[in-house]
Amino acid sequence: MSKVDKLAVNTIRVLSAEAIQKANSGHPGLPLGSAPMAYTLWSKYLKHNPKDPKWENRDRFILSAGHASMLLYSLLHMFGYQVSMEDIKNFRQWGSVTPGHPEYGLTDGVEATSGPLGQGIAMAVGFAMAEAHLAAQFNKPGYNVVDHYTYALTGDGCLQEGVSGEASSFAGTQKLGKLIVLYDKNDITIEGNIGTAFDEDVKKRYKAYGWQVLEVEDGNEDMKAIAAAIEEAKAEKEKPSLIIVKTAIAYGCPAKQGSESSHGSPLGQENIDAMKKNLGWEYEEAFVVPEEVKKHIAELQEVYSAEEAQWKDLFAKYEKEYPELAKEYKAYMAPVPEDVFDDAYWNFEDKPMATRDTSNVILNRLAAKVPNLMGGSADLGPANKSIMKERAWFSPEDRKGTNVHFGIREFAMAAMCNGMMLHGGIRPYCATFLVFSDYMKSAIRMSALMKLPVTYVLSHDSIGVGEDGATHEPIEHLAALRATPGVYMWRPADGHETAAAYKAAMTAKAPNAIALSRQNLPLLKETGEGALRGGYILKDGGGKPDVILIGTGSEVELCMNAAEELGKEGISARVVSMPCMDLFEEQDAAYQESVLPNAVRARVAVEAGTSFGWAKYVGLDGGYVTVDHFGASAPAGVLFEKFGFTTEAVVKKAKEVLGK
C-alpha cells in the first residue's frame, strides 16, 4: 500500500466516522473495515467517469450492504461526483442528498437504492444479465461497444437473506462472468458474532452455485492481495466471482474494533480521536480530504475521462461501420415510441378470452415492435402466458435470447428485473401468480422507490383460480399492492383494458402490476383507452344515476348485467370500471366528480377480493360485493356462486344501499 493510497483509505474511514458522529446516527463499522477493498476497486479497477455518471459503458458498483452508505458517500465525494463536503456534513438530515441508505435518483453516482439486505446482490445479477445481452446484441469484432463489469459490495447480512442465494444460484447457472461480488467477512451483525446464526461454509456454497471463489486473508491492510483477487476475478470469463475479504469491523478504532456496538451506532468522539491517533491521522480539523489525496484522485480523473473519450471515438467508428446497429442501440436506450400503440395494438377478436390470454397477445405484439423487451416467469410461463413466441431463451449459449427462465425464484426475479431496468437498454417484465406477489413484495416496493417502470404480470387473479384452492387464490393482494406508494395496480376487465395497462406500463416512470384472470371474460364494446384514466363510465342510464356500481376485472361483467336488470325495475344504474385506482386518483377533481358525483351516495364496489381500500369510493352509505375470507377448492363457477358473485347478488346489494 503506497503512502497516498493508505492516506486515501484512512480519509474514507475518518470522513465516514465523522459524518456518522455529527448525525448521531449511522453504521460506522463496515465503512471502516471495507475502506481498503472499496478504495482499491474504485481507484484501480472501476471504469467510471464522475464528470459523466450516466456514461453507458461504465462499470456498475452496487453497495448491497446499504447501511454502509457513508462508505459510498465518502467515495463519491473524494472521486469528484456531485456530493459536496456540505452534503457529507448533512448525512441523514432533512433535504440532504446523503440519506441513511443510498437512494437511486437522489444522489449523483448511486446506481441503485439499497438497504434491504440481499437485494443489492440480486440487482447486480440483473445488471450483469443486461450487460451480457446487450454485448451479444451489439458487439462486433473490434467494436466492443458494450463491455463493462458489475461489482457489488456485501457483508454477512446480505448473504443470510434468501434473495441473495436465489439470485446467486441463477448467476452461477447463467455463467455471468462479468459479475464480481466483494464480501466483507467480519463475522459481526447487529446482534453480535454470527457463530450461532451463520456458520456455513460460504466458499463451498458459492462454489456449488458455480462461482469462482477467491479469498483475501487480510482485508484491513493488504491492498496488494485485494488487487490481485480483483484481477483474477476479471480474468475468469465463465463464472461470476465472489471475493471473500476477511476484515475486522470498525478496524482502527481500538475500543470498537471487532465489536457489534460499532455496527449501527456512532463511535463517540472520544473513540474517533483514539482512532485517528491509532491510524496516524495528522489533521486536527474535522471533515478533511488531504491535498495529497485530492491531487492523486485528480490525476485518476484524467484517466477516467480518457476512457470515456476512447469509447466515444470507438462508437463513432462503429456508427460508420454498422449504422443500422448503432441506430438500434440508440433506440434501445430511448423510451418506447408512441407509434407502437397503433390501431392494430388495440384490436381484438370479439370473443371471450381470459385476460392472461389477451395479455399474451399484447405481449407478443409489443415483442414485434419493442426489441429490448426482456423477461419471463418464475417457472409459470405456460400458465401465465408470459412467453414471447418468436424470441429465443437467454442462456450461456445464447445471450441474445430475451425470454428468461427465472426459475422458482419470485423475489430474486423481481430484484433482477430492477437491476436490468437500472442498467439501461432493457425493458424488463416478470410474471407469476398474483398470490405469489407476496414473495416479491419487497422488490416491487424497491421498484416504486426508484421509479422503475418494471412490468409485473400477475395472473390467476382471484377465486377464479378454482380447484387449486385457498393457497393459490389471492384475496388481500390487490389491496396490498394498491397500498404501496408509486405502484400502479391494474385489474383489467378485458382485452381493451389489458392493452391500456400494458401501454401505461411501457410509457410510465413507475412500476405497473397487471392482475389477470384465468377464466374467460367477454370483450366489452364499451371499454377502451378510457381505461388510461384509471376509472371511467361504461354504462349510464342518463341523467343523475340512482346507484353507481364500481367493478374491476371479471366483476365488470357482473356490474353490466346487474345494471341492465336494475333498469328493468326503473332503477338507473351507472357502471364504472376502475381498472387502476392509482391512475384515477391522479385525475383532476372535475373528472373524478364526473365519474363518481358526490351527490350520488348509493354505491356498490364489486370485486373478487377484500373490501379493504374500497371505502373511499363507496363511503358510509355504500355497500360491497367482495370476499373478506380465504377461498376454497372447487370449480371457479361454483366458487363465484357460493361466495355471492352473481348478477342477483349485485342487484340485491344495490337495492339495499337504495333502501329498497
C-alpha positions as CSV (number, residue, x, y, z in Angstrom):
1,M,0.0,0.0,0.0
2,S,1.6,3.3,-1.1
3,K,1.6,6.3,1.3
4,V,-1.1,8.1,-0.7
5,D,-3.3,5.0,-1.0
6,K,-3.1,4.5,2.7
7,L,-3.9,8.1,3.3
8,A,-6.9,7.9,1.0
9,V,-8.2,4.7,2.8
10,N,-7.9,6.5,6.1
11,T,-9.6,9.5,4.7
12,I,-12.6,7.3,3.9
13,R,-12.6,5.9,7.4
14,V,-12.3,9.2,9.1
15,L,-14.9,11.0,6.9
16,S,-17.4,8.2,7.4
17,A,-16.9,8.2,11.2
18,E,-17.1,11.9,11.5
19,A,-20.3,12.2,9.4
20,I,-22.0,9.5,11.4
21,Q,-20.9,11.1,14.6
22,K,-22.2,14.5,13.5
23,A,-25.6,13.0,12.6
24,N,-25.5,10.9,15.8
25,S,-26.9,8.1,13.7
26,G,-25.5,5.6,11.2
27,H,-23.3,2.5,10.7
28,P,-19.6,3.1,11.1
29,G,-18.3,-0.4,11.5
30,L,-18.4,-1.6,7.9
31,P,-17.1,1.6,6.3
32,L,-14.0,1.3,8.5
33,G,-13.4,-2.3,7.6
34,S,-14.3,-2.1,3.9
35,A,-12.4,1.1,3.1
36,P,-9.3,-0.7,1.6
37,M,-11.3,-3.0,-0.7
38,A,-13.6,-0.2,-1.8
39,Y,-10.8,2.2,-2.5
40,T,-8.7,-0.4,-4.3
41,L,-11.7,-1.1,-6.6
42,W,-12.6,2.5,-7.2
43,S,-9.1,3.8,-7.8
44,K,-7.5,0.9,-9.8
45,Y,-10.3,-1.1,-11.5
46,L,-13.7,0.6,-11.6
47,K,-14.2,2.1,-15.1
48,H,-16.3,5.3,-14.4
49,N,-16.3,9.0,-15.1
50,P,-17.5,11.2,-12.3
51,K,-17.9,14.0,-14.9
52,D,-20.4,11.9,-16.7
53,P,-22.1,9.5,-14.2
54,K,-24.5,8.1,-16.9
55,W,-21.9,7.1,-19.4
56,E,-23.4,3.9,-20.8
57,N,-20.2,1.8,-20.8
58,R,-19.2,2.5,-17.2
59,D,-18.7,-0.3,-14.7
60,R,-21.5,-0.5,-12.2
61,F,-20.9,-0.5,-8.4
62,I,-23.8,-1.6,-6.1
63,L,-23.4,-1.2,-2.4
64,S,-25.6,-4.2,-1.4
65,A,-24.8,-3.5,2.3
66,G,-26.6,-0.2,2.0
67,H,-26.3,0.6,5.7
68,A,-22.6,1.3,5.0
69,S,-23.8,4.3,3.0
70,M,-21.1,6.7,4.3
71,L,-18.5,4.5,2.7
72,L,-20.2,5.2,-0.6
73,Y,-20.7,8.9,0.0
74,S,-17.1,9.3,1.0
75,L,-16.0,7.6,-2.2
76,L,-18.4,9.8,-4.3
77,H,-17.1,13.0,-2.7
78,M,-13.5,12.1,-3.0
79,F,-13.7,10.9,-6.6
80,G,-15.5,14.1,-7.8
81,Y,-19.2,13.2,-8.0
82,Q,-21.7,15.9,-7.1
83,V,-21.5,15.1,-3.4
84,S,-20.0,18.1,-1.6
85,M,-18.4,18.3,1.8
86,E,-21.5,20.1,3.0
87,D,-23.5,17.1,1.8
88,I,-21.2,14.8,3.9
89,K,-21.8,17.0,6.9
90,N,-25.6,16.8,6.4
91,F,-25.6,13.0,6.4
92,R,-29.1,11.7,7.3
93,Q,-30.6,15.2,7.6
94,W,-33.7,16.7,6.1
95,G,-33.4,17.6,2.4
96,S,-29.8,16.2,2.1
97,V,-28.6,14.0,-0.8
98,T,-26.9,11.7,1.7
99,P,-29.7,9.7,3.2
100,G,-29.3,6.9,5.7
101,H,-29.3,4.3,2.9
102,P,-28.3,5.1,-0.7
103,E,-31.2,6.2,-3.0
104,Y,-31.1,6.0,-6.7
105,G,-32.1,9.2,-8.4
106,L,-31.3,11.3,-5.4
107,T,-27.5,11.1,-5.1
108,D,-25.2,11.5,-8.0
109,G,-23.3,8.3,-8.8
110,V,-25.6,6.0,-6.8
111,E,-26.5,3.1,-9.1
112,A,-29.3,1.5,-7.0
113,T,-31.3,2.1,-3.9
114,S,-30.1,-0.4,-1.3
115,G,-30.5,-1.2,2.3
116,P,-33.0,-4.1,2.4
117,L,-30.3,-6.8,2.7
118,G,-29.6,-9.2,-0.2
119,Q,-31.4,-7.2,-2.9
120,G,-28.3,-5.4,-4.0
121,I,-26.7,-8.7,-5.0
122,A,-29.9,-9.7,-6.8
123,M,-30.0,-6.3,-8.6
124,A,-26.3,-6.8,-9.5
125,V,-27.2,-10.1,-11.2
126,G,-29.8,-8.1,-13.2
127,F,-27.1,-5.6,-14.2
128,A,-24.8,-8.4,-15.4
129,M,-27.7,-10.0,-17.4
130,A,-28.3,-6.7,-19.2
131,E,-24.7,-6.3,-20.0
132,A,-24.4,-9.8,-21.3
133,H,-27.4,-9.5,-23.5
134,L,-26.6,-6.1,-24.9
135,A,-23.0,-7.2,-25.6
136,A,-24.2,-10.1,-27.6
137,Q,-26.7,-8.0,-29.5
138,F,-24.4,-5.1,-30.5
139,N,-20.7,-6.0,-30.2
140,K,-18.8,-6.8,-33.4
141,P,-15.2,-7.8,-33.9
142,G,-13.0,-4.8,-32.9
143,Y,-16.1,-3.0,-31.6
144,N,-16.9,-3.9,-28.0
145,V,-19.3,-1.1,-27.5
146,V,-20.9,-2.9,-24.5
147,D,-18.0,-4.1,-22.3
148,H,-18.1,-3.5,-18.6
149,Y,-18.3,-5.2,-15.2
150,T,-20.8,-5.2,-12.4
151,Y,-19.4,-5.1,-8.9
152,A,-21.3,-5.4,-5.6
153,L,-20.0,-5.0,-2.1
154,T,-21.8,-7.1,0.5
155,G,-21.5,-8.2,4.1
156,D,-22.5,-11.2,6.2
157,G,-26.1,-9.9,6.4
158,C,-26.8,-9.9,2.7
159,L,-25.6,-13.5,2.4
160,Q,-28.0,-14.6,5.1
161,E,-31.0,-13.3,3.2
162,G,-32.6,-15.8,0.9
163,V,-32.9,-13.5,-2.0
164,S,-29.1,-13.3,-2.4
165,G,-29.0,-17.1,-2.6
166,E,-31.8,-17.2,-5.2
167,A,-30.0,-14.7,-7.4
168,S,-26.5,-16.2,-6.9
169,S,-27.8,-19.6,-7.9
170,F,-29.2,-18.1,-11.1
171,A,-26.0,-16.1,-11.8
172,G,-23.9,-19.3,-11.5
173,T,-26.2,-21.2,-13.7
174,Q,-26.1,-18.5,-16.3
175,K,-22.3,-18.2,-16.1
176,L,-22.3,-14.4,-15.7
177,G,-18.6,-14.0,-15.7
178,K,-18.6,-10.2,-15.5
179,L,-20.2,-10.1,-12.1
180,I,-17.9,-9.7,-9.2
181,V,-19.0,-9.6,-5.6
182,L,-16.7,-8.4,-2.8
183,Y,-17.8,-9.9,0.5
184,D,-16.7,-8.1,3.7
185,K,-16.5,-11.0,6.0
186,N,-16.2,-9.5,9.5
187,D,-18.4,-12.2,11.2
188,I,-20.4,-9.5,13.0
189,T,-24.1,-8.4,12.6
190,I,-26.1,-6.1,14.9
191,E,-26.8,-8.9,17.5
192,G,-23.1,-9.9,17.7
193,N,-21.0,-12.7,16.3
194,I,-22.7,-14.7,13.6
195,G,-21.4,-18.1,15.0
196,T,-24.8,-19.2,16.2
197,A,-26.7,-18.0,13.1
198,F,-24.5,-18.3,10.1
199,D,-21.6,-20.7,10.4
200,E,-21.9,-22.3,7.0
201,D,-19.0,-22.6,4.6
202,V,-19.9,-19.7,2.2
203,K,-16.9,-20.7,0.0
204,K,-18.3,-24.2,-0.6
205,R,-21.8,-22.8,-1.1
206,Y,-20.8,-20.4,-3.8
207,K,-18.6,-23.0,-5.5
208,A,-21.7,-25.2,-5.6
209,Y,-23.6,-22.3,-7.2
210,G,-21.0,-22.4,-10.0
211,W,-19.0,-19.3,-8.9
212,Q,-15.3,-18.8,-8.7
213,V,-14.4,-18.1,-5.1
214,L,-11.3,-16.2,-4.0
215,E,-10.1,-15.2,-0.6
216,V,-8.1,-12.3,0.9
217,E,-6.9,-13.1,4.4
218,D,-6.1,-9.5,5.4
219,G,-8.6,-7.1,4.1
220,N,-7.7,-4.5,6.7
221,E,-4.3,-3.6,5.2
222,D,-3.3,-5.9,2.3
223,M,-4.4,-3.9,-0.7
224,K,-2.0,-5.8,-2.9
225,A,-3.9,-9.0,-2.2
226,I,-7.2,-7.3,-2.8
227,A,-5.9,-6.0,-6.2
228,A,-4.7,-9.5,-7.1
229,A,-8.1,-11.0,-6.3
230,I,-9.9,-8.5,-8.4
231,E,-7.6,-9.1,-11.3
232,E,-8.1,-12.8,-11.0
233,A,-11.9,-12.3,-10.9
234,K,-11.8,-10.2,-14.0
235,A,-9.8,-12.9,-15.8
236,E,-12.5,-15.5,-15.2
237,K,-15.0,-15.2,-18.1
238,E,-17.2,-18.2,-17.5
239,K,-18.1,-17.8,-13.8
240,P,-19.2,-15.0,-11.6
241,S,-16.7,-14.3,-8.8
242,L,-17.0,-14.0,-5.0
243,I,-14.1,-12.4,-3.3
244,I,-14.2,-13.2,0.4
245,V,-12.3,-10.4,2.1
246,K,-11.7,-11.0,5.8
247,T,-11.8,-7.8,7.9
248,A,-12.4,-6.5,11.4
249,I,-15.5,-4.4,11.8
250,A,-14.6,-0.8,12.9
251,Y,-10.9,-1.5,12.0
252,G,-8.6,1.1,13.5
253,C,-10.8,2.1,16.4
254,P,-9.2,0.5,19.5
255,A,-12.3,0.4,21.7
256,K,-14.8,-0.7,19.0
257,Q,-12.8,-2.9,16.6
258,G,-14.4,-6.3,16.4
259,S,-17.5,-5.3,18.4
260,E,-21.1,-5.3,17.4
261,S,-21.5,-2.0,19.1
262,S,-19.9,-0.4,16.1
263,H,-22.4,-1.8,13.6
264,G,-25.3,0.7,13.9
265,S,-24.2,3.4,16.4
266,P,-21.8,6.3,16.2
267,L,-18.3,5.6,17.6
268,G,-18.3,8.5,20.0
269,Q,-16.0,11.5,19.7
270,E,-13.5,10.0,22.2
271,N,-13.2,6.8,20.2
272,I,-12.9,8.8,16.9
273,D,-10.0,10.7,18.5
274,A,-8.4,7.4,19.5
275,M,-8.9,6.0,16.1
276,K,-7.2,9.0,14.4
277,K,-4.2,8.6,16.7
278,N,-4.1,4.8,16.0
279,L,-4.3,5.4,12.2
280,G,-1.6,8.1,12.3
281,W,-4.2,10.8,11.2
282,E,-2.4,14.1,11.5
283,Y,-5.3,16.5,10.7
284,E,-6.9,18.3,13.7
285,E,-9.8,19.8,11.8
286,A,-12.8,17.6,11.1
287,F,-14.0,16.7,7.6
288,V,-10.7,17.0,5.8
289,V,-9.6,15.5,2.5
290,P,-5.8,15.8,2.4
291,E,-4.2,17.7,-0.5
292,E,-2.1,14.7,-1.5
293,V,-5.3,12.6,-1.8
294,K,-7.0,15.3,-3.8
295,K,-4.1,15.6,-6.2
296,H,-3.9,11.8,-6.6
297,I,-7.6,11.5,-7.4
298,A,-7.4,14.5,-9.8
299,E,-4.8,12.5,-11.8
300,L,-7.1,9.5,-11.8
301,Q,-10.0,11.6,-13.1
302,E,-8.0,12.4,-16.2
303,V,-7.7,8.6,-16.8
304,Y,-11.4,8.2,-16.3
305,S,-12.3,11.0,-18.8
306,A,-9.8,9.5,-21.3
307,E,-11.5,6.1,-21.1
308,E,-14.9,7.6,-21.9
309,A,-13.4,9.6,-24.8
310,Q,-11.9,6.4,-26.2
311,W,-15.3,4.7,-26.0
312,K,-17.0,7.6,-27.8
313,D,-14.4,7.5,-30.5
314,L,-14.9,3.8,-30.8
315,F,-18.7,4.3,-31.0
316,A,-18.3,6.9,-33.7
317,K,-16.4,4.4,-35.8
318,Y,-18.9,1.7,-35.0
319,E,-21.7,4.0,-36.2
320,K,-20.0,4.4,-39.6
321,E,-19.2,0.7,-39.9
322,Y,-22.6,-0.6,-38.6
323,P,-25.1,2.3,-39.0
324,E,-28.2,0.1,-38.6
325,L,-26.9,-1.5,-35.4
326,A,-25.9,1.9,-34.0
327,K,-29.4,3.2,-34.7
328,E,-30.9,0.2,-33.0
329,Y,-28.5,0.7,-30.0
330,K,-29.8,4.2,-29.6
331,A,-33.4,3.0,-29.8
332,Y,-32.7,0.5,-27.0
333,M,-31.6,3.4,-24.8
334,A,-34.6,5.6,-25.6
335,P,-38.2,5.5,-24.4
336,V,-40.8,3.2,-26.1
337,P,-42.1,5.2,-29.1
338,E,-45.8,6.2,-29.2
339,D,-46.3,4.6,-32.7
340,V,-46.1,1.2,-31.1
341,F,-49.6,1.7,-29.8
342,D,-51.3,2.0,-33.2
343,D,-54.9,0.9,-34.1
344,A,-53.8,-2.8,-34.5
345,Y,-52.5,-2.7,-31.0
346,W,-56.0,-2.1,-29.6
347,N,-57.8,-4.6,-31.9
348,F,-59.1,-7.9,-30.5
349,E,-61.3,-10.7,-31.8
350,D,-64.8,-10.4,-30.4
351,K,-64.9,-13.5,-28.3
352,P,-64.5,-14.3,-24.6
353,M,-60.9,-14.6,-23.5
354,A,-59.1,-14.8,-20.2
355,T,-57.1,-11.6,-19.7
356,R,-54.0,-13.8,-19.2
357,D,-54.6,-14.8,-22.9
358,T,-55.1,-11.2,-24.1
359,S,-52.0,-10.3,-22.1
360,N,-50.1,-12.8,-24.2
361,V,-51.5,-11.4,-27.4
362,I,-50.4,-7.9,-26.3
363,L,-47.0,-9.1,-25.1
364,N,-46.3,-10.6,-28.5
365,R,-47.5,-7.5,-30.3
366,L,-45.1,-5.5,-28.2
367,A,-42.3,-8.1,-28.8
368,A,-42.6,-7.4,-32.5
369,K,-42.0,-3.7,-32.1
370,V,-40.0,-3.3,-28.8
371,P,-36.9,-5.4,-29.4
372,N,-35.4,-4.7,-26.0
373,L,-38.4,-6.3,-24.2
374,M,-36.9,-8.9,-21.9
375,G,-38.4,-11.1,-19.2
376,G,-40.1,-14.2,-18.2
377,S,-41.8,-16.1,-15.4
378,A,-41.0,-17.9,-12.1
379,D,-41.4,-21.2,-13.9
380,L,-45.1,-20.4,-14.7
381,G,-44.8,-19.2,-18.3
382,P,-47.3,-21.7,-19.9
383,A,-49.8,-20.9,-17.1
384,N,-49.5,-17.1,-17.1
385,K,-48.9,-16.8,-20.8
386,S,-45.8,-14.7,-20.4
387,I,-43.6,-16.2,-23.2
388,M,-42.7,-14.2,-26.3
389,K,-43.3,-16.8,-29.1
390,E,-40.8,-15.6,-31.6
391,R,-37.9,-15.0,-29.2
392,A,-35.0,-17.2,-28.1
393,W,-34.2,-18.0,-24.5
394,F,-31.5,-16.2,-22.6
395,S,-28.7,-18.7,-21.8
396,P,-24.9,-19.0,-21.6
397,E,-25.1,-20.4,-25.2
398,D,-27.4,-17.7,-26.5
399,R,-27.0,-14.3,-24.8
400,K,-29.3,-12.8,-27.5
401,G,-32.3,-14.6,-26.0
402,T,-34.8,-12.4,-24.3
403,N,-37.2,-14.9,-22.8
404,V,-35.8,-15.7,-19.4
405,H,-36.3,-18.9,-17.4
406,F,-36.0,-17.2,-14.0
407,G,-36.8,-20.5,-12.1
408,I,-38.8,-20.7,-9.0
409,R,-37.3,-17.5,-7.5
410,E,-40.0,-14.9,-7.4
411,F,-38.2,-12.5,-5.1
412,A,-34.9,-12.6,-6.9
413,M,-36.7,-12.4,-10.3
414,A,-38.2,-9.1,-9.3
415,A,-35.0,-7.7,-7.9
416,M,-33.1,-8.9,-11.0
417,C,-35.6,-7.0,-13.2
418,N,-34.9,-3.9,-11.1
419,G,-31.2,-4.4,-11.9
420,M,-31.9,-4.8,-15.7
421,M,-34.0,-1.6,-15.7
422,L,-31.4,0.3,-13.8
423,H,-28.7,-0.8,-16.2
424,G,-30.5,0.7,-19.1
425,G,-31.2,-0.6,-22.6
426,I,-33.7,-3.2,-21.4
427,R,-37.5,-3.1,-20.8
428,P,-37.9,-5.9,-18.2
429,Y,-41.0,-7.7,-17.2
430,C,-41.6,-10.6,-14.9
431,A,-44.6,-12.9,-14.2
432,T,-46.1,-15.1,-11.6
433,F,-49.5,-15.8,-10.0
434,L,-50.9,-12.8,-8.1
435,V,-50.9,-14.7,-4.9
436,F,-47.2,-15.1,-5.1
437,S,-46.6,-11.4,-5.3
438,D,-46.2,-11.7,-1.5
439,Y,-42.8,-13.4,-2.3
440,M,-41.6,-10.4,-4.2
441,K,-43.4,-7.5,-2.5
442,S,-40.1,-6.0,-1.1
443,A,-38.6,-5.9,-4.6
444,I,-41.8,-4.4,-6.0
445,R,-41.5,-1.7,-3.3
446,M,-38.0,-1.1,-4.4
447,S,-39.2,-0.6,-8.0
448,A,-41.6,2.0,-6.7
449,L,-38.9,3.8,-4.6
450,M,-36.6,4.0,-7.6
451,K,-39.5,4.9,-10.0
452,L,-38.5,2.0,-12.3
453,P,-41.0,1.0,-15.0
454,V,-40.7,-2.7,-14.4
455,T,-43.9,-4.6,-15.6
456,Y,-45.3,-7.2,-13.2
457,V,-47.6,-9.7,-14.9
458,L,-49.7,-11.3,-12.2
459,S,-52.2,-13.9,-13.5
460,H,-54.7,-16.1,-11.7
461,D,-56.1,-13.0,-10.0
462,S,-59.0,-14.2,-7.8
463,I,-61.1,-17.1,-6.5
464,G,-61.4,-17.9,-10.2
465,V,-58.3,-20.0,-9.7
466,G,-60.8,-22.6,-8.7
467,E,-59.7,-26.1,-7.8
468,D,-56.2,-25.1,-6.7
469,G,-57.8,-23.8,-3.6
470,A,-57.2,-21.2,-0.9
471,T,-53.4,-21.3,-1.0
472,H,-53.5,-20.1,-4.6
473,E,-56.5,-17.7,-4.5
474,P,-55.4,-14.1,-3.9
475,I,-57.7,-12.2,-1.5
476,E,-55.7,-9.3,0.1
477,H,-53.1,-8.9,-2.7
478,L,-54.8,-6.2,-4.8
479,A,-55.2,-4.1,-1.7
480,A,-51.6,-4.6,-0.6
481,L,-50.2,-3.5,-3.9
482,R,-52.6,-0.6,-4.2
483,A,-51.4,0.5,-0.7
484,T,-47.8,0.6,-1.9
485,P,-47.0,4.2,-3.0
486,G,-45.8,4.5,-6.6
487,V,-47.2,1.2,-7.8
488,Y,-49.9,1.3,-10.5
489,M,-52.0,-1.8,-9.7
490,W,-54.2,-2.8,-12.7
491,R,-57.1,-5.3,-12.9
492,P,-58.4,-5.1,-16.4
493,A,-61.9,-6.3,-17.4
494,D,-61.0,-7.4,-21.0
495,G,-58.5,-7.2,-23.8
496,H,-59.0,-3.4,-24.3
497,E,-58.2,-2.6,-20.7
498,T,-55.3,-5.1,-20.7
499,A,-53.9,-3.2,-23.7
500,A,-54.3,0.0,-21.7
501,A,-52.4,-1.5,-18.8
502,Y,-49.5,-2.5,-21.0
503,K,-49.4,0.9,-22.7
504,A,-49.2,2.5,-19.2
505,A,-46.5,0.1,-18.2
506,M,-44.4,0.7,-21.3
507,T,-44.6,4.5,-21.0
508,A,-44.7,5.2,-17.2
509,K,-41.9,6.1,-14.9
510,A,-43.1,3.7,-12.3
511,P,-43.8,0.0,-11.9
512,N,-47.1,-1.3,-13.2
513,A,-48.6,-4.6,-11.8
514,I,-51.3,-6.2,-14.0
515,A,-53.7,-8.7,-12.4
516,L,-55.1,-11.1,-15.0
517,S,-57.9,-13.7,-15.0
518,R,-57.6,-17.4,-15.5
519,Q,-61.3,-17.6,-16.7
520,N,-62.7,-16.3,-19.9
521,L,-64.2,-12.8,-19.9
522,P,-66.2,-11.1,-22.7
523,L,-64.8,-8.3,-24.8
524,L,-66.9,-5.3,-23.9
525,K,-67.6,-2.8,-26.7
526,E,-67.7,0.0,-24.1
527,T,-64.1,-0.5,-22.9
528,G,-61.1,1.2,-24.5
529,E,-58.5,3.9,-24.0
530,G,-60.7,5.5,-21.3
531,A,-59.1,2.9,-19.1
532,L,-55.9,5.0,-19.2
533,R,-57.7,7.4,-16.8
534,G,-57.9,4.7,-14.2
535,G,-61.7,4.7,-13.8
536,Y,-64.4,5.6,-16.3
537,I,-68.1,5.2,-17.1
538,L,-69.1,2.1,-19.1
539,K,-72.8,2.3,-18.8
540,D,-75.2,5.1,-17.8
541,G,-79.0,5.3,-17.7
542,G,-79.0,9.0,-18.5
543,G,-79.3,11.9,-16.0
544,K,-78.4,11.5,-12.4
545,P,-77.9,7.8,-11.6
546,D,-79.8,6.3,-8.7
547,V,-76.9,4.0,-7.9
548,I,-73.3,3.5,-9.1
549,L,-71.8,0.1,-9.5
550,I,-68.0,0.1,-9.4
551,G,-66.2,-3.0,-10.6
552,T,-62.8,-4.3,-11.7
553,G,-61.7,-7.3,-13.8
554,S,-64.1,-10.2,-14.1
555,E,-66.7,-8.4,-12.0
556,V,-67.2,-5.6,-14.5
557,E,-69.4,-8.0,-16.5
558,L,-71.5,-8.6,-13.4
559,C,-72.0,-4.9,-12.9
560,M,-73.1,-4.5,-16.5
561,N,-75.6,-7.3,-16.2
562,A,-76.9,-6.0,-12.8
563,A,-77.3,-2.5,-14.3
564,E,-79.5,-4.0,-17.0
565,E,-81.6,-5.9,-14.5
566,L,-82.0,-2.8,-12.3
567,G,-83.0,-0.8,-15.3
568,K,-85.9,-3.2,-15.9
569,E,-87.2,-2.2,-12.5
570,G,-86.8,1.5,-13.2
571,I,-83.6,2.0,-11.3
572,S,-80.9,4.0,-13.1
573,A,-77.5,2.4,-12.5
574,R,-74.2,3.7,-13.7
575,V,-71.4,1.2,-14.2
576,V,-67.9,2.5,-13.6
577,S,-64.9,0.3,-14.5
578,M,-62.0,1.0,-12.1
579,P,-59.0,-0.9,-13.6
580,C,-56.4,1.3,-11.9
581,M,-57.3,3.2,-8.7
582,D,-53.9,4.8,-8.7
583,L,-54.4,6.5,-12.1
584,F,-57.9,7.5,-11.2
585,E,-56.5,9.3,-8.1
586,E,-54.2,11.3,-10.4
587,Q,-57.1,12.7,-12.5
588,D,-58.4,16.2,-11.7
589,A,-61.3,16.8,-9.3
590,A,-63.7,17.7,-12.1
591,Y,-63.1,14.4,-13.9
592,Q,-63.4,12.4,-10.7
593,E,-66.7,14.2,-10.0
594,S,-68.0,13.5,-13.5
595,V,-67.4,9.8,-12.9
596,L,-68.3,9.5,-9.2
597,P,-70.6,12.5,-8.4
598,N,-70.6,13.3,-4.7
599,A,-74.4,13.7,-4.9
600,V,-74.8,10.0,-5.6
601,R,-74.3,8.3,-2.3
602,A,-75.7,4.9,-3.2
603,R,-72.6,3.0,-4.5
604,V,-71.6,-0.6,-4.6
605,A,-68.0,-1.9,-5.0
606,V,-67.8,-5.3,-6.8
607,E,-64.5,-7.1,-6.7
608,A,-63.5,-10.7,-6.0
609,G,-61.0,-9.6,-3.4
610,T,-61.0,-8.0,0.0
611,S,-63.3,-4.9,0.6
612,F,-60.3,-3.2,2.2
613,G,-59.5,0.0,0.3
614,W,-62.9,0.5,-1.3
615,A,-64.4,2.7,1.4
616,K,-63.0,5.8,-0.2
617,Y,-65.2,5.2,-3.2
618,V,-68.4,3.8,-1.6
619,G,-68.4,5.9,1.6
620,L,-70.5,5.3,4.7
621,D,-73.7,4.7,2.7
622,G,-72.3,2.3,0.2
623,G,-72.1,-1.5,0.0
624,Y,-69.7,-4.2,-1.0
625,V,-69.9,-7.4,-3.0
626,T,-66.4,-8.6,-2.1
627,V,-64.7,-11.5,-0.3
628,D,-63.2,-11.0,3.1
629,H,-62.2,-14.6,3.8
630,F,-59.9,-17.1,2.2
631,G,-61.1,-19.2,-0.8
632,A,-61.8,-22.8,-1.2
633,S,-61.1,-25.7,-3.7
634,A,-63.9,-26.1,-6.2
635,P,-64.6,-25.2,-9.9
636,A,-64.5,-21.4,-10.4
637,G,-68.1,-21.2,-11.3
638,V,-69.1,-22.9,-8.1
639,L,-67.0,-20.6,-6.0
640,F,-68.3,-17.4,-7.6
641,E,-71.8,-18.6,-6.9
642,K,-71.1,-19.8,-3.3
643,F,-69.3,-16.6,-2.4
644,G,-72.0,-14.3,-3.8
645,F,-70.6,-13.1,-7.1
646,T,-73.7,-13.3,-9.2
647,T,-75.9,-10.8,-11.0
648,E,-78.6,-11.4,-8.4
649,A,-76.3,-10.6,-5.6
650,V,-75.2,-7.3,-7.1
651,V,-78.8,-6.3,-7.8
652,K,-79.7,-7.2,-4.2
653,K,-76.8,-5.1,-2.8
654,A,-77.7,-2.2,-5.0
655,K,-81.3,-2.3,-3.7
656,E,-80.0,-2.5,-0.1
657,V,-78.0,0.7,-0.4
658,L,-81.0,2.4,-2.0
659,G,-83.2,1.2,0.9
660,K,-85.4,-0.9,-1.3
